[in-house]
């Protein structure tokens, strides 16, 4: 799986077009997260953001998220950033700076047509093309996270790659749990299991 993803990254936009066309019309893959706060089901937009989805699925199918956590909550009402957001962020047990695998190229919302509406799932990052395993779930429509939005100073936005089809109430409840002044949940919410429903899509296989 990782081999195919790296090859896709090297071929750039041609790989995105090829993956999108082969995924067209197919049922989108779903991933179930069982956490100490409840169950969430993610539907992944393989047809729109194939590099990001295949990268994410590689972590899921290798069991990397198990014993990880939702560790951060950002609430717009208490956030002094000029572009406030409402999200919860998760990571593997290795943390948000997990560098076990190469980063994935940034699939901008300008190109995918996705947006950071309530329930959207997206990749955390620093600079463009730096996302690895840490992801976040949006609990309220937040266009500042889209391409051209102001949340990241570079204006490139974040790579939305799916949405919750079950468990937005769980995400919103998790967002209101106790946190310190660094937006760190106290304690973090454990990810018990993360599992793909069905088989790995052909586009994401070695």
MDTraj code that builds the backbone (N, CA, C; nanometers):
import mdtraj as md
import numpy as np

residues = "UNK UNK UNK UNK UNK UNK UNK UNK UNK UNK UNK UNK UNK UNK UNK UNK UNK UNK UNK UNK UNK UNK UNK UNK UNK UNK UNK UNK UNK UNK UNK UNK UNK UNK UNK UNK UNK UNK UNK UNK UNK UNK UNK UNK UNK UNK UNK UNK UNK UNK UNK UNK UNK UNK UNK UNK UNK UNK UNK UNK UNK UNK UNK UNK UNK UNK UNK UNK UNK UNK UNK UNK UNK UNK UNK UNK UNK UNK UNK UNK UNK UNK UNK UNK UNK UNK UNK UNK UNK UNK UNK UNK UNK UNK UNK UNK UNK UNK UNK UNK UNK UNK UNK UNK UNK UNK UNK UNK UNK UNK UNK UNK UNK UNK UNK UNK UNK UNK UNK UNK UNK UNK UNK UNK UNK UNK UNK UNK UNK UNK UNK UNK UNK UNK UNK UNK UNK UNK UNK UNK UNK UNK UNK UNK UNK UNK UNK UNK UNK UNK UNK UNK UNK UNK UNK UNK UNK UNK UNK UNK UNK UNK UNK UNK UNK UNK UNK UNK UNK UNK UNK UNK UNK UNK UNK UNK UNK UNK UNK UNK UNK UNK UNK UNK UNK UNK UNK UNK UNK UNK UNK UNK UNK UNK UNK UNK UNK UNK UNK UNK UNK UNK UNK UNK UNK UNK".split()
xyz = np.array([
    [0.0824, -0.1205, 0.0000],
    [0.0000, 0.0000, 0.0000],
    [0.0856, 0.1253, 0.0000],
    [0.1894, 0.1278, 0.0875],
    [0.2760, 0.2436, 0.0955],
    [0.3521, 0.2625, -0.0358],
    [0.3882, 0.1509, -0.1003],
    [0.4610, 0.1592, -0.2263],
    [0.3780, 0.2286, -0.3322],
    [0.2507, 0.1908, -0.3416],
    [0.1649, 0.2524, -0.4426],
    [0.1443, 0.3999, -0.4136],
    [0.1284, 0.4345, -0.2833],
    [0.1065, 0.5735, -0.2474],
    [0.2267, 0.6586, -0.2851],
    [0.3479, 0.6101, -0.2583],
    [0.4668, 0.6858, -0.2922],
    [0.4784, 0.7040, -0.4432],
    [0.4436, 0.6028, -0.5185],
    [0.4472, 0.6142, -0.6645],
    [0.3469, 0.7179, -0.7121],
    [0.2302, 0.7183, -0.6493],
    [0.1278, 0.8154, -0.6867],
    [0.1749, 0.9566, -0.6571],
    [0.2418, 0.9743, -0.5430],
    [0.2912, 1.1067, -0.5070],
    [0.3918, 1.1568, -0.6100],
    [0.4765, 1.0687, -0.6580],
    [0.5787, 1.1076, -0.7538],
    [0.5197, 1.1484, -0.8877],
    [0.4077, 1.0886, -0.9239],
    [0.3477, 1.1212, -1.0540],
    [0.2498, 1.2372, -1.0456],
    [0.2275, 1.2907, -0.9257],
    [0.1532, 1.4145, -0.9084],
    [0.0118, 1.4111, -0.9589],
    [-0.0232, 1.5167, -1.0349],
    [-0.1614, 1.5337, -1.0771],
    [-0.2088, 1.4220, -1.1673],
    [-0.1193, 1.3589, -1.2422],
    [-0.1603, 1.2479, -1.3281],
    [-0.2135, 1.1339, -1.2432],
    [-0.1491, 1.1101, -1.1280],
    [-0.1957, 1.0030, -1.0397],
    [-0.3306, 1.0367, -0.9809],
    [-0.3490, 1.1640, -0.9440],
    [-0.4782, 1.2053, -0.8883],
    [-0.5884, 1.1813, -0.9901],
    [-0.5647, 1.2207, -1.1155],
    [-0.6658, 1.2025, -1.2193],
    [-0.6962, 1.0555, -1.2414],
    [-0.5926, 0.9732, -1.2426],
    [-0.6128, 0.8307, -1.2674],
    [-0.6916, 0.7670, -1.1556],
    [-0.6551, 0.7991, -1.0303],
    [-0.7262, 0.7399, -0.9171],
    [-0.8703, 0.7871, -0.9136],
    [-0.8912, 0.9166, -0.9423],
    [-1.0264, 0.9688, -0.9378],
    [-1.1140, 0.9008, -1.0414],
    [-1.0586, 0.8780, -1.1608],
    [-1.1398, 0.8180, -1.2665],
    [-1.1724, 0.6727, -1.2355],
    [-1.0767, 0.5979, -1.1779],
    [-1.1056, 0.4577, -1.1476],
    [-1.2011, 0.4447, -1.0305],
    [-1.2033, 0.5477, -0.9420],
    [-1.2917, 0.5406, -0.8262],
    [-1.4327, 0.5880, -0.8584],
    [-1.4493, 0.6586, -0.9733],
    [-1.5785, 0.7152, -1.0072],
    [-1.6860, 0.6071, -1.0118],
    [-1.7959, 0.6373, -0.9449],
    [-1.9090, 0.5458, -0.9464],
    [-1.8997, 0.4318, -0.8466],
    [-1.7875, 0.4168, -0.7776],
    [-1.7731, 0.3106, -0.6798],
    [-1.8188, 0.3588, -0.5422],
    [-1.8585, 0.2655, -0.4582],
    [-1.8999, 0.2997, -0.3232],
    [-1.7790, 0.3468, -0.2440],
    [-1.7949, 0.4555, -0.1712],
    [-1.6838, 0.5110, -0.0949],
    [-1.6524, 0.4239, 0.0264],
    [-1.5230, 0.4038, 0.0553],
    [-1.4875, 0.3228, 0.1724],
    [-1.5279, 0.3915, 0.3022],
    [-1.5540, 0.3080, 0.4043],
    [-1.5895, 0.3604, 0.5364],
    [-1.5001, 0.3005, 0.6437],
    [-1.4706, 0.3821, 0.7437],
    [-1.3867, 0.3410, 0.8554],
    [-1.4622, 0.3685, 0.9857],
    [-1.4581, 0.2718, 1.0761],
    [-1.5248, 0.2845, 1.2055],
    [-1.4212, 0.3099, 1.3135],
    [-1.4403, 0.4169, 1.3886],
    [-1.3587, 0.4459, 1.5062],
    [-1.4429, 0.4206, 1.6309],
    [-1.3970, 0.3292, 1.7151],
    [-1.4577, 0.3070, 1.8456],
    [-1.3691, 0.3763, 1.9487],
    [-1.4261, 0.4728, 2.0206],
    [-1.3488, 0.5491, 2.1179],
    [-1.4165, 0.5430, 2.2545],
    [-1.3477, 0.5929, 2.3545],
    [-1.4064, 0.5979, 2.4884],
    [-1.5220, 0.6970, 2.4964],
    [-1.5364, 0.7820, 2.3940],
    [-1.6478, 0.8763, 2.3898],
    [-1.7625, 0.8255, 2.3042],
    [-1.7417, 0.7152, 2.2313],
    [-1.8454, 0.6609, 2.1449],
    [-1.7933, 0.6247, 2.0073],
    [-1.8864, 0.5896, 1.9200],
    [-1.8547, 0.5374, 1.7871],
    [-1.8713, 0.6466, 1.6816],
    [-1.7751, 0.6525, 1.5885],
    [-1.7843, 0.7427, 1.4748],
    [-1.7530, 0.6650, 1.3469],
    [-1.8299, 0.6891, 1.2416],
    [-1.8098, 0.6223, 1.1136],
    [-1.7741, 0.7282, 1.0094],
    [-1.6593, 0.7092, 0.9452],
    [-1.6085, 0.8027, 0.8461],
    [-1.6276, 0.7453, 0.7062],
    [-1.6846, 0.8251, 0.6175],
    [-1.6928, 0.7889, 0.4760],
    [-1.5851, 0.8680, 0.4023],
    [-1.5004, 0.7983, 0.3270],
    [-1.3821, 0.8591, 0.2679],
    [-1.4004, 0.8874, 0.1188],
    [-1.3657, 1.0080, 0.0770],
    [-1.3875, 1.0528, -0.0608],
    [-1.2710, 1.0097, -0.1495],
    [-1.2610, 0.8810, -0.1735],
    [-1.1540, 0.8269, -0.2576],
    [-1.1568, 0.8864, -0.3970],
    [-1.2752, 0.9177, -0.4468],
    [-1.2895, 0.9739, -0.5802],
    [-1.2421, 1.1180, -0.5887],
    [-1.2366, 1.1871, -0.4768],
    [-1.1973, 1.3283, -0.4766],
    [-1.0550, 1.3504, -0.4242],
    [-1.0152, 1.2743, -0.3236],
    [-0.8850, 1.2948, -0.2589],
    [-0.8127, 1.1612, -0.2440],
    [-0.7768, 1.0976, -0.3560],
    [-0.7237, 0.9614, -0.3514],
    [-0.5917, 0.9462, -0.2771],
    [-0.5002, 1.0412, -0.2905],
    [-0.3718, 1.0285, -0.2214],
    [-0.3901, 1.0334, -0.0710],
    [-0.4745, 1.1250, -0.0255],
    [-0.4989, 1.1405, 0.1177],
    [-0.5721, 1.0192, 0.1729],
    [-0.6723, 0.9712, 0.1013],
    [-0.7489, 0.8554, 0.1479],
    [-0.6603, 0.7312, 0.1545],
    [-0.5813, 0.7060, 0.0526],
    [-0.4947, 0.5874, 0.0554],
    [-0.3933, 0.5968, 0.1685],
    [-0.3398, 0.7150, 0.1917],
    [-0.2474, 0.7348, 0.3034],
    [-0.3166, 0.7031, 0.4366],
    [-0.4358, 0.7581, 0.4554],
    [-0.5118, 0.7371, 0.5784],
    [-0.5430, 0.5887, 0.5982],
    [-0.5860, 0.5224, 0.4913],
    [-0.6197, 0.3801, 0.5016],
    [-0.4985, 0.2945, 0.5345],
    [-0.3802, 0.3362, 0.4936],
    [-0.2609, 0.2591, 0.5264],
    [-0.2384, 0.2574, 0.6777],
    [-0.2669, 0.3687, 0.7442],
    [-0.2549, 0.3732, 0.8898],
    [-0.3656, 0.2903, 0.9558],
    [-0.4867, 0.2997, 0.9006],
    [-0.5994, 0.2246, 0.9575],
    [-0.5744, 0.0749, 0.9490],
    [-0.5413, 0.0257, 0.8300],
    [-0.5299, -0.1190, 0.8105],
    [-0.4074, -0.1786, 0.8783],
    [-0.3074, -0.0962, 0.9073],
    [-0.1908, -0.1456, 0.9813],
    [-0.2099, -0.1347, 1.1330],
    [-0.3263, -0.0860, 1.1756],
    [-0.3560, -0.0782, 1.3189],
    [-0.2890, 0.0362, 1.3914],
    [-0.2434, 0.1360, 1.3175],
    [-0.1669, 0.2437, 1.3804],
    [-0.2491, 0.3348, 1.4709],
    [-0.3790, 0.3468, 1.4459],
    [-0.4590, 0.4361, 1.5292],
    [-0.5034, 0.3716, 1.6607],
    [-0.4990, 0.2405, 1.6689],
    [-0.5424, 0.1734, 1.7909],
    [-0.4498, 0.2095, 1.9067],
    [-0.5112, 0.2468, 2.0186],
    [-0.4412, 0.2976, 2.1370],
    [-0.3890, 0.4394, 2.1161],
    [-0.4237, 0.5006, 2.0019],
    [-0.4006, 0.6433, 1.9839],
    [-0.5106, 0.7194, 2.0566],
    [-0.5295, 0.8451, 2.0219],
    [-0.6289, 0.9225, 2.0956],
    [-0.6746, 1.0454, 2.0186],
    [-0.7907, 1.0936, 2.0565],
    [-0.8297, 1.2307, 2.0270],
    [-0.7735, 1.3123, 2.1427],
    [-0.6791, 1.3989, 2.1107],
    [-0.6013, 1.4646, 2.2154],
    [-0.6206, 1.6157, 2.2216],
    [-0.6839, 1.6730, 2.1191],
    [-0.6935, 1.8194, 2.1130],
    [-0.8351, 1.8611, 2.0768],
    [-0.8816, 1.9682, 2.1389],
    [-1.0101, 2.0273, 2.1053],
    [-0.9908, 2.1773, 2.0847],
    [-1.0495, 2.2291, 1.9784],
    [-1.0435, 2.3726, 1.9515],
    [-1.1872, 2.4222, 1.9417],
    [-1.2210, 2.5196, 2.0249],
    [-1.3573, 2.5722, 2.0323],
    [-1.3538, 2.7201, 1.9951],
    [-1.4332, 2.7575, 1.8959],
    [-1.4251, 2.8938, 1.8424],
    [-1.4531, 2.9995, 1.9480],
    [-1.5454, 2.9730, 2.0391],
    [-1.5827, 3.0732, 2.1385],
    [-1.4694, 3.1067, 2.2340],
    [-1.3751, 3.0146, 2.2502],
    [-1.2657, 3.0370, 2.3443],
    [-1.1311, 3.0501, 2.2731],
    [-1.1340, 3.0658, 2.1412],
    [-1.0115, 3.0706, 2.0620],
    [-0.9851, 3.2147, 2.0193],
    [-0.8638, 3.2647, 2.0478],
    [-0.8332, 3.4041, 2.0161],
    [-0.7707, 3.4224, 1.8783],
    [-0.7633, 3.3152, 1.7987],
    [-0.7147, 3.3265, 1.6620],
    [-0.8138, 3.4102, 1.5806],
    [-0.7656, 3.4969, 1.4916],
    [-0.8589, 3.5769, 1.4102],
    [-0.9439, 3.4923, 1.3160],
    [-0.9077, 3.3673, 1.2981],
    [-0.9857, 3.2750, 1.2162],
    [-1.0194, 3.1525, 1.3020],
    [-1.1150, 3.1654, 1.3934],
    [-1.1452, 3.0566, 1.4873],
    [-1.2046, 2.9352, 1.4181],
    [-1.1810, 2.8194, 1.4778],
    [-1.2311, 2.6944, 1.4220],
    [-1.2912, 2.6082, 1.5325],
    [-1.3694, 2.5094, 1.4914],
    [-1.4269, 2.4118, 1.5831],
    [-1.3897, 2.2732, 1.5341],
    [-1.2901, 2.2114, 1.5979],
    [-1.2413, 2.0802, 1.5541],
    [-1.1953, 1.9981, 1.6735],
    [-1.1870, 1.8668, 1.6510],
    [-1.1181, 1.7760, 1.7427],
    [-1.0100, 1.7060, 1.6624],
    [-0.8933, 1.6868, 1.7239],
    [-0.7792, 1.6311, 1.6511],
    [-0.7356, 1.4998, 1.7128],
    [-0.6975, 1.4050, 1.6262],
    [-0.6559, 1.2716, 1.6698],
    [-0.5155, 1.2411, 1.6208],
    [-0.4530, 1.1430, 1.6849],
    [-0.3188, 1.1001, 1.6460],
    [-0.3001, 0.9540, 1.6828],
    [-0.2003, 0.8923, 1.6232],
    [-0.1588, 0.7579, 1.6620],
    [-0.0909, 0.7658, 1.7984],
    [-0.0567, 0.6511, 1.8600],
    [0.0164, 0.6562, 1.9874],
    [0.1509, 0.7285, 1.9762],
    [0.2024, 0.7431, 1.8548],
    [0.3296, 0.8129, 1.8353],
    [0.3132, 0.9634, 1.8369],
    [0.1892, 1.0114, 1.8385],
    [0.1645, 1.1543, 1.8494],
    [0.1450, 1.2248, 1.7169],
    [0.1163, 1.3548, 1.7249],
    [0.0855, 1.4344, 1.6060],
    [0.2050, 1.4500, 1.5138],
    [0.3257, 1.4309, 1.5660],
    [0.4461, 1.4431, 1.4840],
    [0.4958, 1.3071, 1.4348],
    [0.4052, 1.2155, 1.4190],
    [0.4372, 1.0814, 1.3715],
    [0.5094, 1.0894, 1.2367],
    [0.6310, 1.0373, 1.2318],
    [0.7084, 1.0398, 1.1073],
    [0.7449, 0.8986, 1.0614],
    [0.6629, 0.8005, 1.0997],
    [0.6911, 0.6631, 1.0596],
    [0.6922, 0.6479, 0.9083],
    [0.6067, 0.7249, 0.8393],
    [0.5951, 0.7158, 0.6941],
    [0.6123, 0.8528, 0.6304],
    [0.6421, 0.8577, 0.5026],
    [0.6587, 0.9875, 0.4367],
    [0.5291, 1.0675, 0.4381],
    [0.5390, 1.1995, 0.4362],
    [0.4186, 1.2835, 0.4301],
    [0.3479, 1.2687, 0.2956],
    [0.2228, 1.3070, 0.2950],
    [0.1413, 1.2939, 0.1743],
    [0.1249, 1.4314, 0.1089],
    [0.1267, 1.4412, -0.0243],
    [0.1055, 1.5704, -0.0912],
    [-0.0306, 1.6299, -0.0537],
    [-0.0349, 1.7609, -0.0420],
    [-0.1570, 1.8314, -0.0044],
    [-0.2560, 1.8333, -0.1209],
    [-0.3720, 1.7742, -0.1005],
    [-0.4811, 1.7792, -0.1991],
    [-0.5749, 1.8925, -0.1568],
    [-0.5602, 2.0043, -0.2205],
    [-0.6294, 2.1264, -0.1814],
    [-0.7788, 2.1192, -0.2124],
    [-0.8588, 2.1829, -0.1284],
    [-1.0035, 2.1840, -0.1517],
    [-1.0380, 2.2545, -0.2830],
    [-0.9522, 2.3435, -0.3275],
    [-0.9695, 2.4069, -0.4597],
    [-0.9776, 2.3026, -0.5693],
    [-0.9014, 2.1943, -0.5526],
    [-0.8929, 2.0913, -0.6555],
    [-0.9883, 1.9752, -0.6316],
    [-1.0164, 1.9430, -0.5060],
    [-1.1022, 1.8286, -0.4760],
    [-1.2504, 1.8628, -0.4781],
    [-1.2824, 1.9898, -0.4569],
    [-1.4223, 2.0289, -0.4502],
    [-1.4864, 2.0000, -0.3152],
    [-1.4077, 1.9506, -0.2205],
    [-1.4582, 1.9259, -0.0857],
    [-1.4489, 2.0535, -0.0037],
    [-1.5157, 2.0578, 0.1094],
    [-1.5089, 2.1755, 0.1953],
    [-1.5206, 2.1341, 0.3411],
    [-1.4806, 2.2219, 0.4292],
    [-1.4774, 2.1929, 0.5715],
    [-1.6096, 2.2316, 0.6375],
    [-1.7125, 2.1540, 0.6037],
    [-1.8436, 2.1707, 0.6658],
    [-1.8495, 2.0818, 0.7896],
    [-1.9542, 2.0974, 0.8695],
    [-1.9691, 2.0160, 0.9898],
    [-1.9643, 1.8677, 0.9541],
    [-1.8794, 1.7941, 1.0244],
    [-1.8639, 1.6519, 0.9988],
    [-1.7506, 1.6175, 0.9051],
    [-1.6888, 1.7167, 0.8415],
    [-1.5779, 1.6895, 0.7494],
    [-1.4585, 1.6329, 0.8257],
    [-1.3856, 1.5449, 0.7594],
    [-1.2624, 1.4866, 0.8138],
    [-1.1471, 1.5378, 0.7293],
    [-1.0398, 1.5829, 0.7937],
    [-0.9319, 1.6486, 0.7221],
    [-0.7981, 1.6190, 0.7890],
    [-0.6903, 1.6451, 0.7171],
    [-0.5564, 1.6163, 0.7683],
    [-0.4950, 1.7374, 0.8373],
    [-0.4365, 1.7132, 0.9546],
    [-0.3587, 1.8171, 1.0223],
    [-0.2251, 1.8316, 0.9503],
    [-0.1703, 1.9518, 0.9540],
    [-0.0415, 1.9744, 0.8871],
    [0.0236, 2.0997, 0.9416],
    [0.1529, 2.1166, 0.9077],
    [0.2226, 2.2430, 0.9282],
    [0.2308, 2.3094, 0.7909],
    [0.3416, 2.2930, 0.7194],
    [0.3495, 2.3458, 0.5838],
    [0.2783, 2.2548, 0.4857],
    [0.2623, 2.2994, 0.3597],
    [0.2043, 2.2117, 0.2575],
    [0.2870, 2.0843, 0.2420],
    [0.2201, 1.9750, 0.2128],
    [0.2863, 1.8463, 0.1875],
    [0.3584, 1.7911, 0.3100],
    [0.3048, 1.8169, 0.4291],
    [0.3683, 1.7668, 0.5518],
    [0.2775, 1.6744, 0.6322],
    [0.1531, 1.6543, 0.5904],
    [0.0602, 1.5712, 0.6681],
    [0.1050, 1.4252, 0.6683],
    [0.0889, 1.3595, 0.7821],
    [0.1204, 1.2161, 0.7909],
    [-0.0022, 1.1401, 0.8410],
    [-0.0191, 1.1286, 0.9727],
    [-0.1289, 1.0475, 1.0262],
    [-0.2310, 1.1270, 1.1061],
    [-0.1916, 1.2399, 1.1617],
    [-0.2831, 1.3147, 1.2479],
    [-0.3938, 1.3785, 1.1647],
    [-0.5175, 1.3640, 1.2101],
    [-0.6316, 1.4170, 1.1368],
    [-0.7263, 1.4873, 1.2335],
    [-0.8217, 1.5596, 1.1774],
    [-0.9193, 1.6277, 1.2624],
    [-1.0587, 1.6179, 1.2025],
    [-1.1566, 1.6344, 1.2892],
    [-1.2971, 1.6329, 1.2505],
    [-1.3559, 1.7698, 1.2816],
    [-1.4251, 1.8269, 1.1840],
    [-1.4853, 1.9592, 1.1979],
    [-1.6247, 1.9438, 1.2590],
    [-1.6538, 2.0198, 1.3628],
    [-1.7845, 2.0069, 1.4280],
    [-1.8827, 2.1168, 1.3886],
    [-1.8328, 2.2177, 1.3181],
    [-1.9178, 2.3273, 1.2715],
    [-1.8592, 2.3793, 1.1408],
    [-1.9431, 2.4221, 1.0470],
    [-1.8930, 2.4727, 0.9183],
    [-1.7804, 2.5738, 0.9417],
    [-1.6638, 2.5491, 0.8781],
    [-1.5461, 2.6324, 0.9026],
    [-1.4732, 2.6588, 0.7711],
    [-1.5213, 2.7530, 0.6886],
    [-1.4572, 2.7800, 0.5594],
    [-1.3153, 2.8320, 0.5711],
    [-1.2746, 2.8801, 0.6880],
    [-1.1373, 2.9283, 0.7068],
    [-1.0347, 2.8176, 0.6870],
    [-1.0798, 2.6907, 0.6900],
    [-0.9900, 2.5771, 0.6699],
    [-0.9755, 2.5385, 0.5231],
    [-1.0601, 2.5948, 0.4360],
    [-1.0554, 2.5649, 0.2936],
    [-0.9416, 2.6411, 0.2253],
    [-0.9111, 2.6045, 0.1008],
    [-0.8133, 2.6782, 0.0218],
    [-0.8542, 2.8254, 0.0153],
    [-0.7570, 2.9136, 0.0404],
    [-0.7864, 3.0564, 0.0415],
    [-0.8340, 3.1069, 0.1755],
    [-0.8625, 3.0154, 0.2680],
    [-0.9042, 3.0545, 0.4023],
    [-0.7861, 3.1019, 0.4847],
    [-0.8162, 3.1685, 0.5947],
    [-0.7099, 3.2326, 0.6713],
    [-0.6539, 3.1559, 0.7882],
    [-0.7046, 3.0346, 0.8145],
    [-0.6570, 2.9663, 0.9343],
    [-0.5077, 2.9366, 0.9280],
    [-0.4592, 2.8899, 0.8128],
    [-0.3155, 2.8728, 0.7957],
    [-0.2633, 2.9917, 0.7145],
    [-0.1583, 3.0585, 0.7616],
    [-0.1104, 3.1787, 0.6925],
    [-0.0734, 3.1578, 0.5458],
    [-0.0410, 3.0353, 0.5060],
    [-0.0020, 3.0144, 0.3662],
    [-0.1211, 3.0143, 0.2707],
    [-0.2432, 3.0121, 0.3244],
    [-0.3624, 3.0215, 0.2409],
    [-0.3952, 2.8979, 0.1600],
    [-0.3207, 2.7886, 0.1805],
    [-0.3421, 2.6676, 0.1010],
    [-0.4513, 2.5781, 0.1569],
    [-0.4965, 2.6077, 0.2766],
    [-0.6023, 2.5280, 0.3374],
    [-0.5538, 2.3896, 0.3784],
    [-0.6496, 2.3057, 0.4163],
    [-0.6205, 2.1709, 0.4627],
    [-0.6889, 2.0696, 0.3714],
    [-0.6423, 1.9458, 0.3773],
    [-0.6909, 1.8421, 0.2858],
    [-0.8099, 1.7679, 0.3444],
    [-0.9296, 1.8186, 0.3198],
    [-1.0504, 1.7428, 0.3553],
    [-1.0542, 1.6169, 0.2698],
    [-1.0914, 1.5043, 0.3304],
    [-1.0909, 1.3797, 0.2523],
    [-1.2071, 1.2875, 0.2861],
    [-1.3045, 1.3350, 0.3605],
    [-1.4192, 1.2525, 0.3934],
    [-1.5134, 1.3256, 0.4874],
    [-1.6083, 1.2489, 0.5421],
    [-1.7075, 1.3081, 0.6319],
    [-1.7597, 1.2024, 0.7266],
    [-1.8127, 1.2484, 0.8387],
    [-1.8806, 1.1577, 0.9302],
    [-2.0188, 1.1246, 0.8757],
    [-2.0513, 0.9978, 0.8720],
    [-2.1875, 0.9563, 0.8396],
    [-2.2572, 0.9040, 0.9646],
    [-2.1836, 0.8918, 1.0712],
    [-2.2387, 0.8541, 1.2013],
    [-2.1454, 0.9092, 1.3090],
    [-2.2042, 0.9711, 1.4120],
    [-2.1245, 1.0108, 1.5264],
    [-2.0878, 1.1576, 1.5361],
    [-2.1540, 1.2457, 1.4589],
    [-2.1259, 1.3880, 1.4756],
    [-2.1595, 1.4322, 1.6176],
    [-2.2623, 1.3722, 1.6764],
    [-2.2957, 1.4037, 1.8156],
    [-2.1831, 1.3623, 1.9095],
    [-2.1179, 1.2508, 1.8784],
    [-2.0039, 1.2061, 1.9587],
    [-1.8892, 1.3058, 1.9468],
    [-1.8611, 1.3497, 1.8243],
    [-1.7533, 1.4465, 1.8018],
    [-1.7802, 1.5763, 1.8764],
    [-1.9046, 1.6226, 1.8729],
    [-1.9387, 1.7473, 1.9416],
    [-1.9311, 1.7315, 2.0933],
    [-1.9698, 1.6163, 2.1428],
    [-1.9579, 1.5909, 2.2874],
    [-1.8110, 1.5857, 2.3279],
    [-1.7314, 1.5201, 2.2469],
    [-1.5880, 1.5106, 2.2747],
    [-1.5250, 1.6501, 2.2763],
    [-1.5702, 1.7371, 2.1877],
    [-1.5131, 1.8711, 2.1778],
    [-1.5332, 1.9520, 2.3064],
    [-1.6372, 1.9218, 2.3817],
    [-1.6670, 1.9987, 2.5031],
    [-1.6053, 1.9387, 2.6291],
    [-1.5288, 1.8320, 2.6151],
    [-1.4668, 1.7697, 2.7324],
    [-1.3559, 1.8590, 2.7887],
    [-1.3170, 1.8374, 2.9149],
    [-1.2170, 1.9244, 2.9791],
    [-1.0856, 1.9288, 2.9027],
    [-1.0286, 2.0491, 2.8937],
    [-0.9011, 2.0693, 2.8246],
    [-0.8215, 2.1760, 2.8979],
    [-0.6902, 2.1750, 2.8782],
    [-0.6061, 2.2760, 2.9423],
    [-0.5939, 2.3993, 2.8540],
    [-0.5107, 2.4948, 2.8946],
    [-0.5003, 2.6193, 2.8194],
    [-0.4201, 2.6049, 2.6901],
    [-0.3702, 2.4825, 2.6637],
    [-0.3036, 2.4534, 2.5369],
    [-0.3913, 2.3710, 2.4432],
    [-0.5207, 2.3659, 2.4735],
    [-0.6208, 2.2951, 2.3929],
    [-0.6040, 2.1434, 2.3968],
    [-0.5301, 2.0933, 2.4958],
    [-0.5081, 1.9499, 2.5099],
    [-0.6152, 1.8900, 2.6006],
    [-0.6843, 1.7873, 2.5521],
    [-0.7869, 1.7223, 2.6325],
    [-0.7241, 1.6588, 2.7567],
    [-0.7927, 1.6731, 2.8695],
    [-0.7405, 1.6201, 2.9965],
    [-0.8467, 1.5330, 3.0649],
    [-0.8400, 1.4006, 3.0446],
    [-0.7379, 1.3272, 2.9688],
    [-0.7766, 1.3154, 2.8211],
    [-0.6840, 1.2702, 2.7368],
    [-0.7188, 1.2419, 2.5966],
    [-0.8233, 1.1309, 2.5902],
    [-0.8956, 1.1248, 2.4803],
    [-0.9985, 1.0219, 2.4606],
    [-0.9375, 0.9072, 2.3801],
    [-0.9335, 0.7901, 2.4392],
    [-0.8679, 0.6742, 2.3790],
    [-0.9413, 0.6253, 2.2545],
    [-0.8651, 0.5927, 2.1497],
    [-0.9174, 0.5217, 2.0325],
    [-0.8986, 0.3732, 2.0595],
    [-1.0082, 0.3028, 2.0779],
    [-0.9990, 0.1590, 2.1061],
    [-0.9652, 0.0807, 1.9795],
    [-1.0422, 0.1057, 1.8750],
    [-1.0182, 0.0380, 1.7472],
    [-1.0484, 0.1332, 1.6324],
    [-0.9823, 0.1092, 1.5195],
    [-1.0107, 0.1798, 1.3948],
    [-1.0075, 0.0744, 1.2858],
    [-1.1194, 0.0536, 1.2187],
    [-1.1263, -0.0577, 1.1238],
    [-1.1986, -0.0181, 0.9959],
    [-1.1473, -0.0695, 0.8857],
    [-1.2077, -0.0495, 0.7549],
    [-1.3213, -0.1488, 0.7371],
    [-1.4355, -0.0992, 0.6893],
    [-1.5466, -0.1874, 0.6557],
    [-1.5214, -0.2429, 0.5163],
    [-1.5086, -0.3736, 0.5053],
    [-1.4838, -0.4340, 0.3744],
    [-1.3371, -0.4385, 0.3386],
    [-1.3105, -0.4465, 0.2092],
    [-1.1754, -0.4653, 0.1584],
    [-1.1076, -0.3310, 0.1269],
    [-0.9743, -0.3331, 0.1248],
    [-0.8989, -0.2161, 0.0813],
    [-0.9310, -0.1918, -0.0663],
    [-0.9661, -0.0680, -0.1036],
    [-0.9970, -0.0404, -0.2441],
    [-0.8786, -0.0730, -0.3350],
    [-0.9045, -0.1181, -0.4568],
    [-0.7950, -0.1499, -0.5501],
    [-0.6964, -0.0355, -0.5690],
    [-0.7459, 0.0894, -0.5671],
    [-0.6592, 0.2059, -0.5890],
    [-0.5533, 0.2206, -0.4802],
    [-0.5784, 0.1603, -0.3650],
    [-0.4869, 0.1757, -0.2519],
    [-0.4034, 0.0512, -0.2245],
    [-0.4116, -0.0486, -0.3104],
    [-0.3351, -0.1695, -0.2909],
    [-0.1979, -0.1600, -0.3564],
    [-0.0992, -0.2369, -0.3060],
    [0.0348, -0.2351, -0.3677],
    [0.0297, -0.2763, -0.5134],
])
top = md.Topology()
chain = top.add_chain()
for i, resn in enumerate(residues, 1):
    res = top.add_residue(resn, chain, resSeq=i)
    for name in ("N", "CA", "C"):
        top.add_atom(name, md.element.get_by_symbol(name[0]), res)
traj = md.Trajectory(xyz[None], top)
